[in-house]
Amino acid sequence: MEEDQIERELREGREAQMMLESPLLQAFFEHQRSQMLDALDNANVNPETAEEIRKIWQATNRLQKHLTTYLETGKLASLQLEQDSMH
């Protein structure tokens, strides 16, 4: 793997970790999910609103998964860097 790519993956992994550990972002995820569940608990939710809530739920999950992927890729890049330095 090219050194520039490893460095980029390390940097992105660190940034993703800081974001995922951020109390503000954690509160955002928790608040979004809570608000969506509360809205779905409303017996008067029409199908269009339910579909909109589903899309927001999916987007929130995709964001969290995307950041987690960056974090995991950064960890793998760190291991690669360690292995390269041993040889």
Chimera marker file (.cmm) of the C-alpha trace (Angstrom):
<marker_set name="trace">
<marker id="1" x="0.000" y="0.000" z="0.000" r="1" g="1" b="0" radius="0.5"/>
<marker id="2" x="1.308" y="3.455" z="-0.813" r="1" g="1" b="0" radius="0.5"/>
<marker id="3" x="2.529" y="5.535" z="2.097" r="1" g="1" b="0" radius="0.5"/>
<marker id="4" x="0.348" y="8.518" z="1.095" r="1" g="1" b="0" radius="0.5"/>
<marker id="5" x="-2.734" y="6.311" z="1.139" r="1" g="1" b="0" radius="0.5"/>
<marker id="6" x="-1.819" y="4.871" z="4.534" r="1" g="1" b="0" radius="0.5"/>
<marker id="7" x="-1.290" y="8.365" z="5.941" r="1" g="1" b="0" radius="0.5"/>
<marker id="8" x="-4.635" y="9.509" z="4.520" r="1" g="1" b="0" radius="0.5"/>
<marker id="9" x="-6.420" y="6.489" z="5.998" r="1" g="1" b="0" radius="0.5"/>
<marker id="10" x="-4.743" y="7.073" z="9.363" r="1" g="1" b="0" radius="0.5"/>
<marker id="11" x="-5.800" y="10.736" z="9.348" r="1" g="1" b="0" radius="0.5"/>
<marker id="12" x="-9.376" y="9.912" z="8.316" r="1" g="1" b="0" radius="0.5"/>
<marker id="13" x="-9.545" y="7.174" z="10.946" r="1" g="1" b="0" radius="0.5"/>
<marker id="14" x="-8.436" y="9.581" z="13.677" r="1" g="1" b="0" radius="0.5"/>
<marker id="15" x="-10.949" y="12.188" z="12.524" r="1" g="1" b="0" radius="0.5"/>
<marker id="16" x="-13.744" y="9.612" z="12.426" r="1" g="1" b="0" radius="0.5"/>
<marker id="17" x="-12.820" y="8.425" z="15.917" r="1" g="1" b="0" radius="0.5"/>
<marker id="18" x="-12.945" y="11.982" z="17.266" r="1" g="1" b="0" radius="0.5"/>
<marker id="19" x="-16.342" y="12.483" z="15.645" r="1" g="1" b="0" radius="0.5"/>
<marker id="20" x="-17.781" y="9.198" z="16.895" r="1" g="1" b="0" radius="0.5"/>
<marker id="21" x="-16.516" y="9.907" z="20.413" r="1" g="1" b="0" radius="0.5"/>
<marker id="22" x="-17.810" y="13.472" z="20.341" r="1" g="1" b="0" radius="0.5"/>
<marker id="23" x="-20.509" y="13.989" z="22.982" r="1" g="1" b="0" radius="0.5"/>
<marker id="24" x="-22.210" y="16.405" z="20.597" r="1" g="1" b="0" radius="0.5"/>
<marker id="25" x="-22.450" y="13.876" z="17.758" r="1" g="1" b="0" radius="0.5"/>
<marker id="26" x="-23.464" y="11.097" z="20.150" r="1" g="1" b="0" radius="0.5"/>
<marker id="27" x="-26.225" y="13.350" z="21.480" r="1" g="1" b="0" radius="0.5"/>
<marker id="28" x="-27.288" y="14.105" z="17.904" r="1" g="1" b="0" radius="0.5"/>
<marker id="29" x="-27.643" y="10.402" z="17.032" r="1" g="1" b="0" radius="0.5"/>
<marker id="30" x="-29.523" y="9.703" z="20.250" r="1" g="1" b="0" radius="0.5"/>
<marker id="31" x="-31.808" y="12.719" z="19.802" r="1" g="1" b="0" radius="0.5"/>
<marker id="32" x="-32.551" y="11.910" z="16.148" r="1" g="1" b="0" radius="0.5"/>
<marker id="33" x="-33.478" y="8.323" z="16.914" r="1" g="1" b="0" radius="0.5"/>
<marker id="34" x="-35.558" y="9.316" z="19.918" r="1" g="1" b="0" radius="0.5"/>
<marker id="35" x="-37.453" y="11.943" z="17.913" r="1" g="1" b="0" radius="0.5"/>
<marker id="36" x="-38.117" y="9.505" z="15.083" r="1" g="1" b="0" radius="0.5"/>
<marker id="37" x="-39.358" y="6.780" z="17.437" r="1" g="1" b="0" radius="0.5"/>
<marker id="38" x="-41.607" y="9.281" z="19.195" r="1" g="1" b="0" radius="0.5"/>
<marker id="39" x="-43.025" y="10.392" z="15.841" r="1" g="1" b="0" radius="0.5"/>
<marker id="40" x="-43.683" y="6.798" z="14.805" r="1" g="1" b="0" radius="0.5"/>
<marker id="41" x="-45.413" y="6.109" z="18.124" r="1" g="1" b="0" radius="0.5"/>
<marker id="42" x="-47.967" y="8.732" z="17.163" r="1" g="1" b="0" radius="0.5"/>
<marker id="43" x="-51.058" y="6.805" z="16.046" r="1" g="1" b="0" radius="0.5"/>
<marker id="44" x="-51.889" y="9.486" z="13.470" r="1" g="1" b="0" radius="0.5"/>
<marker id="45" x="-48.705" y="9.140" z="11.386" r="1" g="1" b="0" radius="0.5"/>
<marker id="46" x="-49.626" y="9.105" z="7.726" r="1" g="1" b="0" radius="0.5"/>
<marker id="47" x="-47.746" y="6.879" z="5.267" r="1" g="1" b="0" radius="0.5"/>
<marker id="48" x="-45.838" y="9.812" z="3.728" r="1" g="1" b="0" radius="0.5"/>
<marker id="49" x="-44.557" y="10.956" z="7.115" r="1" g="1" b="0" radius="0.5"/>
<marker id="50" x="-43.640" y="7.395" z="8.078" r="1" g="1" b="0" radius="0.5"/>
<marker id="51" x="-41.676" y="7.066" z="4.826" r="1" g="1" b="0" radius="0.5"/>
<marker id="52" x="-39.867" y="10.340" z="5.486" r="1" g="1" b="0" radius="0.5"/>
<marker id="53" x="-38.958" y="9.180" z="8.992" r="1" g="1" b="0" radius="0.5"/>
<marker id="54" x="-37.689" y="5.879" z="7.564" r="1" g="1" b="0" radius="0.5"/>
<marker id="55" x="-35.442" y="7.743" z="5.112" r="1" g="1" b="0" radius="0.5"/>
<marker id="56" x="-34.045" y="9.972" z="7.861" r="1" g="1" b="0" radius="0.5"/>
<marker id="57" x="-33.444" y="6.900" z="10.038" r="1" g="1" b="0" radius="0.5"/>
<marker id="58" x="-31.551" y="5.227" z="7.198" r="1" g="1" b="0" radius="0.5"/>
<marker id="59" x="-29.480" y="8.353" z="6.505" r="1" g="1" b="0" radius="0.5"/>
<marker id="60" x="-28.558" y="8.643" z="10.193" r="1" g="1" b="0" radius="0.5"/>
<marker id="61" x="-27.505" y="4.989" z="10.260" r="1" g="1" b="0" radius="0.5"/>
<marker id="62" x="-25.509" y="5.375" z="7.033" r="1" g="1" b="0" radius="0.5"/>
<marker id="63" x="-23.627" y="8.346" z="8.478" r="1" g="1" b="0" radius="0.5"/>
<marker id="64" x="-22.724" y="6.428" z="11.617" r="1" g="1" b="0" radius="0.5"/>
<marker id="65" x="-21.692" y="3.333" z="9.622" r="1" g="1" b="0" radius="0.5"/>
<marker id="66" x="-19.650" y="5.447" z="7.208" r="1" g="1" b="0" radius="0.5"/>
<marker id="67" x="-17.721" y="7.033" z="10.074" r="1" g="1" b="0" radius="0.5"/>
<marker id="68" x="-17.202" y="3.607" z="11.634" r="1" g="1" b="0" radius="0.5"/>
<marker id="69" x="-15.799" y="2.334" z="8.329" r="1" g="1" b="0" radius="0.5"/>
<marker id="70" x="-13.298" y="5.213" z="8.263" r="1" g="1" b="0" radius="0.5"/>
<marker id="71" x="-12.332" y="4.389" z="11.850" r="1" g="1" b="0" radius="0.5"/>
<marker id="72" x="-11.818" y="0.697" z="11.070" r="1" g="1" b="0" radius="0.5"/>
<marker id="73" x="-9.866" y="1.474" z="7.883" r="1" g="1" b="0" radius="0.5"/>
<marker id="74" x="-7.623" y="3.775" z="9.908" r="1" g="1" b="0" radius="0.5"/>
<marker id="75" x="-6.963" y="0.998" z="12.403" r="1" g="1" b="0" radius="0.5"/>
<marker id="76" x="-6.035" y="-1.368" z="9.581" r="1" g="1" b="0" radius="0.5"/>
<marker id="77" x="-3.748" y="1.276" z="8.084" r="1" g="1" b="0" radius="0.5"/>
<marker id="78" x="-2.064" y="1.627" z="11.478" r="1" g="1" b="0" radius="0.5"/>
<marker id="79" x="-1.449" y="-2.125" z="11.593" r="1" g="1" b="0" radius="0.5"/>
<marker id="80" x="-0.092" y="-2.008" z="8.036" r="1" g="1" b="0" radius="0.5"/>
<marker id="81" x="2.265" y="0.795" z="9.006" r="1" g="1" b="0" radius="0.5"/>
<marker id="82" x="3.469" y="-1.210" z="12.017" r="1" g="1" b="0" radius="0.5"/>
<marker id="83" x="4.073" y="-4.295" z="9.877" r="1" g="1" b="0" radius="0.5"/>
<marker id="84" x="5.918" y="-2.254" z="7.252" r="1" g="1" b="0" radius="0.5"/>
<marker id="85" x="8.171" y="-0.738" z="9.908" r="1" g="1" b="0" radius="0.5"/>
<marker id="86" x="9.095" y="-4.197" z="11.190" r="1" g="1" b="0" radius="0.5"/>
<marker id="87" x="10.412" y="-5.262" z="7.788" r="1" g="1" b="0" radius="0.5"/>
<link id1="1" id2="2" r="1" g="1" b="0" radius="0.2"/>
<link id1="2" id2="3" r="1" g="1" b="0" radius="0.2"/>
<link id1="3" id2="4" r="1" g="1" b="0" radius="0.2"/>
<link id1="4" id2="5" r="1" g="1" b="0" radius="0.2"/>
<link id1="5" id2="6" r="1" g="1" b="0" radius="0.2"/>
<link id1="6" id2="7" r="1" g="1" b="0" radius="0.2"/>
<link id1="7" id2="8" r="1" g="1" b="0" radius="0.2"/>
<link id1="8" id2="9" r="1" g="1" b="0" radius="0.2"/>
<link id1="9" id2="10" r="1" g="1" b="0" radius="0.2"/>
<link id1="10" id2="11" r="1" g="1" b="0" radius="0.2"/>
<link id1="11" id2="12" r="1" g="1" b="0" radius="0.2"/>
<link id1="12" id2="13" r="1" g="1" b="0" radius="0.2"/>
<link id1="13" id2="14" r="1" g="1" b="0" radius="0.2"/>
<link id1="14" id2="15" r="1" g="1" b="0" radius="0.2"/>
<link id1="15" id2="16" r="1" g="1" b="0" radius="0.2"/>
<link id1="16" id2="17" r="1" g="1" b="0" radius="0.2"/>
<link id1="17" id2="18" r="1" g="1" b="0" radius="0.2"/>
<link id1="18" id2="19" r="1" g="1" b="0" radius="0.2"/>
<link id1="19" id2="20" r="1" g="1" b="0" radius="0.2"/>
<link id1="20" id2="21" r="1" g="1" b="0" radius="0.2"/>
<link id1="21" id2="22" r="1" g="1" b="0" radius="0.2"/>
<link id1="22" id2="23" r="1" g="1" b="0" radius="0.2"/>
<link id1="23" id2="24" r="1" g="1" b="0" radius="0.2"/>
<link id1="24" id2="25" r="1" g="1" b="0" radius="0.2"/>
<link id1="25" id2="26" r="1" g="1" b="0" radius="0.2"/>
<link id1="26" id2="27" r="1" g="1" b="0" radius="0.2"/>
<link id1="27" id2="28" r="1" g="1" b="0" radius="0.2"/>
<link id1="28" id2="29" r="1" g="1" b="0" radius="0.2"/>
<link id1="29" id2="30" r="1" g="1" b="0" radius="0.2"/>
<link id1="30" id2="31" r="1" g="1" b="0" radius="0.2"/>
<link id1="31" id2="32" r="1" g="1" b="0" radius="0.2"/>
<link id1="32" id2="33" r="1" g="1" b="0" radius="0.2"/>
<link id1="33" id2="34" r="1" g="1" b="0" radius="0.2"/>
<link id1="34" id2="35" r="1" g="1" b="0" radius="0.2"/>
<link id1="35" id2="36" r="1" g="1" b="0" radius="0.2"/>
<link id1="36" id2="37" r="1" g="1" b="0" radius="0.2"/>
<link id1="37" id2="38" r="1" g="1" b="0" radius="0.2"/>
<link id1="38" id2="39" r="1" g="1" b="0" radius="0.2"/>
<link id1="39" id2="40" r="1" g="1" b="0" radius="0.2"/>
<link id1="40" id2="41" r="1" g="1" b="0" radius="0.2"/>
<link id1="41" id2="42" r="1" g="1" b="0" radius="0.2"/>
<link id1="42" id2="43" r="1" g="1" b="0" radius="0.2"/>
<link id1="43" id2="44" r="1" g="1" b="0" radius="0.2"/>
<link id1="44" id2="45" r="1" g="1" b="0" radius="0.2"/>
<link id1="45" id2="46" r="1" g="1" b="0" radius="0.2"/>
<link id1="46" id2="47" r="1" g="1" b="0" radius="0.2"/>
<link id1="47" id2="48" r="1" g="1" b="0" radius="0.2"/>
<link id1="48" id2="49" r="1" g="1" b="0" radius="0.2"/>
<link id1="49" id2="50" r="1" g="1" b="0" radius="0.2"/>
<link id1="50" id2="51" r="1" g="1" b="0" radius="0.2"/>
<link id1="51" id2="52" r="1" g="1" b="0" radius="0.2"/>
<link id1="52" id2="53" r="1" g="1" b="0" radius="0.2"/>
<link id1="53" id2="54" r="1" g="1" b="0" radius="0.2"/>
<link id1="54" id2="55" r="1" g="1" b="0" radius="0.2"/>
<link id1="55" id2="56" r="1" g="1" b="0" radius="0.2"/>
<link id1="56" id2="57" r="1" g="1" b="0" radius="0.2"/>
<link id1="57" id2="58" r="1" g="1" b="0" radius="0.2"/>
<link id1="58" id2="59" r="1" g="1" b="0" radius="0.2"/>
<link id1="59" id2="60" r="1" g="1" b="0" radius="0.2"/>
<link id1="60" id2="61" r="1" g="1" b="0" radius="0.2"/>
<link id1="61" id2="62" r="1" g="1" b="0" radius="0.2"/>
<link id1="62" id2="63" r="1" g="1" b="0" radius="0.2"/>
<link id1="63" id2="64" r="1" g="1" b="0" radius="0.2"/>
<link id1="64" id2="65" r="1" g="1" b="0" radius="0.2"/>
<link id1="65" id2="66" r="1" g="1" b="0" radius="0.2"/>
<link id1="66" id2="67" r="1" g="1" b="0" radius="0.2"/>
<link id1="67" id2="68" r="1" g="1" b="0" radius="0.2"/>
<link id1="68" id2="69" r="1" g="1" b="0" radius="0.2"/>
<link id1="69" id2="70" r="1" g="1" b="0" radius="0.2"/>
<link id1="70" id2="71" r="1" g="1" b="0" radius="0.2"/>
<link id1="71" id2="72" r="1" g="1" b="0" radius="0.2"/>
<link id1="72" id2="73" r="1" g="1" b="0" radius="0.2"/>
<link id1="73" id2="74" r="1" g="1" b="0" radius="0.2"/>
<link id1="74" id2="75" r="1" g="1" b="0" radius="0.2"/>
<link id1="75" id2="76" r="1" g="1" b="0" radius="0.2"/>
<link id1="76" id2="77" r="1" g="1" b="0" radius="0.2"/>
<link id1="77" id2="78" r="1" g="1" b="0" radius="0.2"/>
<link id1="78" id2="79" r="1" g="1" b="0" radius="0.2"/>
<link id1="79" id2="80" r="1" g="1" b="0" radius="0.2"/>
<link id1="80" id2="81" r="1" g="1" b="0" radius="0.2"/>
<link id1="81" id2="82" r="1" g="1" b="0" radius="0.2"/>
<link id1="82" id2="83" r="1" g="1" b="0" radius="0.2"/>
<link id1="83" id2="84" r="1" g="1" b="0" radius="0.2"/>
<link id1="84" id2="85" r="1" g="1" b="0" radius="0.2"/>
<link id1="85" id2="86" r="1" g="1" b="0" radius="0.2"/>
<link id1="86" id2="87" r="1" g="1" b="0" radius="0.2"/>
</marker_set>
